[in-house]
Each structure stands twice: as C-alpha cells, then as structure tokens.
C-alpha cells in the first residue's frame, strides 16, 4: 500500500509539473496574464481562519503568491496520493479513463474551494475560461495516470538489450 501511495504522490508531482507547463505555454501563446484567483483564495482563507499572512505591501503580496503556489502543488500531489491509494485497493479503470477521472478530480479540488469561498463563480466563466482550466487539468490527469502506471509496484519494464 505504501509503495502505491508514494508512486501516486510522485505521479501527482509529475502531473502538477505538466499542468504548470501547459498553463504557462497557454499564457505565452495567448499573451494572457496569470489568474489572481489563487492569491484571492489565500486571502479568503487567511480572513476566515484568522491566520494572517505576515508582512505588509510587496512582502505580503509575495508571500501570498508563494502560499498559493504551494497550495497548488499540495493539491496536485494530494490528488496523486489519493489516486495511488485507490489503485492500491484495486479500484479504478485503465489509465486513459483513470487519467480523465483524475484530471476532473484535480479540477474539482482546485475549483470547488474557489466557488465555495466566492473567489470565483464558474457559472459566469466564458468557454475560453473553461478551456484554460480544463486542458491543464486533463493534462495533469493523463500524466499522473501514465507516470503511476510506470512507477507502481509490480510494473516492470524490460531492460534494454534483454
């Protein structure tokens, strides 16, 4: 079980890297700015929990940006970890469908808190907004499922030349 969970965490980290790469490539291709929603989420969490983000001005803004990035990484690794745990229990479809489901789970893990804390309202998103959110999360799911399939216990690739 532990090896499956660790393989899932590593797969989630790889998926997170792929998600970030696709997001940044989209920003380059379309010339769009990054979303401020993650930082707004940190602000809302800070307000609701009473745990302040230390500092003032630019220092505080930088910390808020850093915390939001770390939360994104934790979400990606966390969803991958849950994926590994579910696979260890023998549950789940093959990698293509598992990748789709995992991508949708990661998207929900990202978007539900934004909606719940009223940082963003997905009902008002334009098709381009949904696409900018969907494509990176589907990439996350595909990479997470593929890396897990390669790293999971019991998966052995033949060595070249054998």
Secondary structure, DSSP 8 states (H G I E B T S, - for coil): -HHHHHHHHHHHHHHHHHHHHHHHHHHHHHT----SHHHHHHHHHHHHHT----S-HHHHHHHHHHHHHHHHHHHHHHHHHHHHHHHHTT----HHHHHHHHHHHHHHHHHHHHHHTTS--GGG--HHHHHHHHHHHHHHHHHHHHHHHHHSTT-----TT-
